[in-house]
Amino acid sequence: MLDLKTRVLTGTGPALFSTGQAGYIIKSSSGQLLAIDLYFSNCVERLEGHAGFKRLLPRILEASDLNFDVIICTHPHLDHFDMDAVPEMMGHGSRLFCSAGCEKLIHQLRMGYYGNFITYVKPGDHEAAGDFDITFVNCDHGAGAPDAVGVVIKVDGKTIYEVGDSCLRLDRVSEIPAPLDVLISPVNGMYGNMNSEDAVKLAEALKPKITIPCHYGMFASHGGDLKQFYELTAKRQIPALIMQQGEEFRL
C-alpha cells in the first residue's frame, strides 16, 4: 500500500483521511487540503511527563510532508494544537483557524508574524477558505477548554461534522445543519468526552450517512471502547466506519 503522503497527494477528492487520535485530512476535488487537529509529534508526553501520554500510534506523516491550505485546531490541548508541528505546517501560506484559547500558544511559539493568516474563532463563526465552507459550532469540553469548538465543513457538495472534544449535548442538535454525510465523534469517554454510547445517541439524533469514531488508540490514559461502538452501531443499524490510521474514505 502506498504511504499516506503519496495517497493524499495523488488520490482524487473529495476524500477524508484519518491520521489518528482526532486528526483528519480532507481533500477537495481540486486538490486543496484541510487539516483538523493533526497530532504529528510527541509533545504531549514530553510536556505532561508521564507514560499515560506516551504516543502509541506510529508517526505516519511529518509536519513538512504536505502543504495544507487550511489548518483547524479546535482547542488548545496539545493533541489538537500540536505545538511542535503547527508552526512548521504554517510555512506554506496556510490559513489557521483556532479557538480563542490557542492565542497563548500562538504567542508562546512566536507565531504572531503570520498575522492575517491566523483567525481566532468561536461558535457561530463562518469562514470561506478556498474550496471549503467552514462553520464553527458549540462544543462542551468543560472548564479545561471552555472555548473549544466543533466544526462543520462543506466541500464539493458533502457535509462533514467533526464534533471536537465534547460531552453529549442533545439539546444542541438543532444547531447542526442537515443532512450530514459524515459525523466524526469522540468515543473515549474521558476528560469530558462522549463515550461510545453517547456517540451512538448523537448519531441517532443527527442521522448522518456514516458515523466515524475518533479519539482512541493514541494514549493509554485516553480510553475508548471500539468493541462497544461496533456492537452498538451494528445492533441499532447505524452506518459506521472504524477507520485505521492512514485509511482513506471517499466522500
C-alpha positions as CSV (number, residue, x, y, z in Angstrom):
1,M,0.0,0.0,0.0
2,L,1.3,3.5,-0.8
3,D,2.3,5.7,2.1
4,L,-0.2,8.2,3.3
5,K,1.7,11.2,1.9
6,T,1.6,9.7,-1.6
7,R,-2.0,8.7,-1.4
8,V,-3.1,12.2,-0.2
9,L,-1.1,13.8,-3.0
10,T,-2.1,11.5,-5.8
11,G,-5.6,10.5,-4.8
12,T,-8.7,12.2,-6.1
13,G,-11.1,14.1,-3.9
14,P,-13.3,14.7,-2.2
15,A,-11.8,12.3,0.4
16,L,-11.2,12.0,4.1
17,F,-8.0,10.6,5.6
18,S,-7.5,9.5,9.3
19,T,-4.2,10.4,10.9
20,G,-5.0,9.0,14.3
21,Q,-6.4,10.4,17.6
22,A,-8.8,13.2,16.4
23,G,-6.8,14.1,13.3
24,Y,-8.2,14.2,9.8
25,I,-7.2,15.5,6.4
26,I,-9.9,16.5,3.9
27,K,-9.0,16.7,0.2
28,S,-11.3,18.6,-2.2
29,S,-11.8,17.6,-5.8
30,S,-9.4,20.3,-7.0
31,G,-6.7,19.1,-4.6
32,Q,-6.9,21.6,-1.8
33,L,-6.1,20.2,1.7
34,L,-7.7,20.9,5.0
35,A,-6.3,19.6,8.3
36,I,-8.2,19.1,11.6
37,D,-6.5,18.6,14.9
38,L,-3.4,16.7,13.5
39,Y,-1.1,15.3,16.1
40,F,2.3,14.6,14.5
41,S,4.8,14.8,17.3
42,N,5.4,13.5,20.9
43,C,4.9,16.9,22.6
44,V,2.1,15.7,24.9
45,E,4.3,13.1,26.6
46,R,7.2,15.4,26.7
47,L,5.3,18.2,28.4
48,E,2.9,16.1,30.5
49,G,5.8,13.9,31.6
50,H,4.2,10.6,32.2
51,A,3.6,7.3,30.4
52,G,-0.2,7.8,30.2
53,F,0.5,10.2,27.4
54,K,3.2,8.2,25.6
55,R,2.4,8.1,21.9
56,L,1.1,4.6,21.0
57,L,0.3,5.1,17.3
58,P,3.1,5.5,14.7
59,R,4.0,8.7,13.1
60,I,2.8,8.2,9.6
61,L,3.3,11.8,8.4
62,E,5.7,14.6,9.3
63,A,4.5,18.2,9.6
64,S,6.5,19.2,6.5
65,D,5.1,16.4,4.3
66,L,2.1,18.2,3.0
67,N,1.2,21.8,2.1
68,F,-2.2,22.5,3.8
69,D,-4.4,25.2,2.5
70,V,-6.4,25.3,5.8
71,I,-5.5,24.2,9.3
72,I,-8.1,23.9,12.1
73,C,-7.2,23.5,15.8
74,T,-10.5,23.1,17.7
75,H,-8.9,23.9,21.1
76,P,-5.5,24.3,22.8
77,H,-5.0,20.8,24.2
78,L,-1.7,19.7,22.7
79,D,-3.1,16.6,20.9
80,H,-5.3,19.1,19.0
81,F,-2.9,22.0,18.7
82,D,0.5,20.2,18.2
83,M,2.9,22.9,19.3
84,D,5.8,21.1,17.7
85,A,4.1,20.8,14.3
86,V,1.7,23.7,13.8
87,P,4.5,26.3,13.2
88,E,6.0,24.1,10.6
89,M,2.7,23.4,9.0
90,M,2.1,27.1,8.6
91,G,5.1,27.7,6.5
92,H,3.3,27.3,3.1
93,G,0.7,30.1,3.2
94,S,-1.8,28.1,5.2
95,R,-4.7,29.7,6.9
96,L,-5.0,28.7,10.6
97,F,-8.4,28.8,12.3
98,C,-8.2,28.1,16.0
99,S,-10.2,28.7,19.2
100,A,-9.5,31.8,21.2
101,G,-7.7,29.7,23.9
102,C,-5.0,28.9,21.4
103,E,-3.8,32.5,21.4
104,K,-1.5,31.9,24.4
105,L,0.2,29.1,22.4
106,I,0.5,31.3,19.3
107,H,2.3,33.9,21.4
108,Q,4.5,31.3,23.1
109,L,5.5,30.0,19.7
110,R,6.2,33.5,18.4
111,M,3.8,32.9,15.5
112,G,2.4,36.4,15.5
113,Y,4.2,37.2,12.3
114,Y,1.7,35.1,10.4
115,G,-0.7,38.0,11.1
116,N,-3.9,37.7,9.0
117,F,-3.2,34.1,8.2
118,I,-4.4,33.3,11.8
119,T,-8.1,33.6,12.7
120,Y,-9.4,33.0,16.2
121,V,-12.9,31.5,16.0
122,K,-15.9,31.0,18.3
123,P,-19.2,29.1,17.8
124,G,-21.3,30.8,15.2
125,D,-18.4,32.0,13.1
126,H,-18.4,31.2,9.4
127,E,-15.4,31.2,7.1
128,A,-15.0,30.5,3.4
129,A,-11.5,29.3,2.6
130,G,-10.8,28.1,-0.9
131,D,-12.9,25.0,-1.6
132,F,-14.0,24.8,2.0
133,D,-17.1,26.3,3.6
134,I,-16.5,26.2,7.4
135,T,-18.9,26.8,10.2
136,F,-17.8,26.6,13.8
137,V,-20.3,25.3,16.3
138,N,-20.8,24.9,20.0
139,C,-18.7,22.3,21.8
140,D,-18.8,21.4,25.5
141,H,-15.4,20.3,26.7
142,G,-15.8,21.6,30.2
143,A,-13.8,24.1,32.2
144,G,-10.5,22.7,30.8
145,A,-11.2,24.2,27.4
146,P,-14.3,26.4,27.6
147,D,-13.6,28.0,24.2
148,A,-13.4,24.6,22.3
149,V,-15.4,24.4,19.1
150,G,-16.8,21.8,16.8
151,V,-16.6,22.3,13.0
152,V,-18.9,21.7,10.1
153,I,-17.2,21.6,6.7
154,K,-18.8,21.6,3.4
155,V,-16.8,20.6,0.4
156,D,-17.8,19.5,-3.1
157,G,-21.4,19.1,-2.0
158,K,-20.5,17.0,1.0
159,T,-21.0,18.0,4.7
160,I,-18.8,16.7,7.4
161,Y,-19.4,17.4,11.1
162,E,-16.4,17.0,13.4
163,V,-17.8,17.2,16.9
164,G,-14.5,18.1,18.6
165,D,-13.8,17.2,22.2
166,S,-17.2,17.3,23.8
167,C,-19.7,15.7,26.1
168,L,-23.1,14.7,24.7
169,R,-25.3,17.8,24.2
170,L,-28.5,16.6,22.5
171,D,-30.0,20.0,23.3
172,R,-27.8,21.5,20.6
173,V,-28.6,19.1,17.8
174,S,-30.8,21.7,16.1
175,E,-27.7,23.9,15.7
176,I,-26.1,21.3,13.3
177,P,-27.1,21.6,9.6
178,A,-28.8,18.6,8.0
179,P,-28.3,16.4,6.1
180,L,-24.9,15.2,7.2
181,D,-22.7,13.0,5.0
182,V,-20.2,12.3,7.8
183,L,-20.3,12.6,11.6
184,I,-17.0,12.3,13.4
185,S,-17.4,11.8,17.2
186,P,-15.1,11.1,20.1
187,V,-15.8,7.8,21.9
188,N,-13.1,7.7,24.6
189,G,-15.4,8.8,27.5
190,M,-12.5,10.6,29.3
191,Y,-11.8,14.2,30.0
192,G,-15.4,15.2,29.5
193,N,-15.7,13.5,26.1
194,M,-18.5,11.3,24.8
195,N,-18.2,7.6,25.1
196,S,-19.4,5.0,22.6
197,E,-23.0,5.0,23.9
198,D,-23.1,8.8,23.7
199,A,-21.7,8.8,20.1
200,V,-24.4,6.4,19.1
201,K,-27.1,8.6,20.6
202,L,-25.8,11.6,18.7
203,A,-25.8,9.6,15.5
204,E,-29.4,8.5,16.1
205,A,-30.3,12.2,16.6
206,L,-28.4,13.6,13.6
207,K,-28.8,10.6,11.2
208,P,-25.6,11.1,9.2
209,K,-24.9,8.8,6.2
210,I,-22.0,7.4,8.2
211,T,-20.6,7.8,11.7
212,I,-16.8,7.7,12.3
213,P,-15.4,7.3,15.9
214,C,-12.3,9.2,16.9
215,H,-10.1,9.9,19.9
216,Y,-8.9,6.4,20.7
217,G,-5.6,4.5,20.4
218,M,-3.1,7.3,20.8
219,F,-2.7,7.4,24.6
220,A,-3.2,4.7,27.3
221,S,-4.8,7.3,29.5
222,H,-7.5,8.3,27.0
223,G,-9.5,5.1,26.7
224,G,-12.0,4.3,24.0
225,D,-14.1,1.1,23.7
226,L,-14.3,0.3,20.0
227,K,-15.8,-3.1,20.6
228,Q,-18.8,-1.4,22.3
229,F,-19.1,1.2,19.5
230,Y,-19.1,-1.6,16.9
231,E,-21.7,-3.7,18.7
232,L,-24.0,-0.7,19.4
233,T,-23.9,0.6,15.8
234,A,-24.4,-2.9,14.5
235,K,-27.3,-3.6,16.8
236,R,-29.0,-0.3,16.1
237,Q,-28.3,-0.5,12.3
238,I,-26.3,2.8,12.3
239,P,-24.0,3.0,9.3
240,A,-20.5,3.3,10.8
241,L,-16.8,3.1,9.8
242,I,-14.0,2.5,12.2
243,M,-11.0,3.9,10.4
244,Q,-7.5,2.6,10.6
245,Q,-4.8,5.2,11.0
246,G,-3.9,6.3,7.5
247,E,-7.2,5.0,6.0
248,E,-9.0,6.9,3.2
249,F,-12.7,7.3,2.9
250,R,-14.1,8.6,-0.4
251,L,-16.8,11.2,0.3
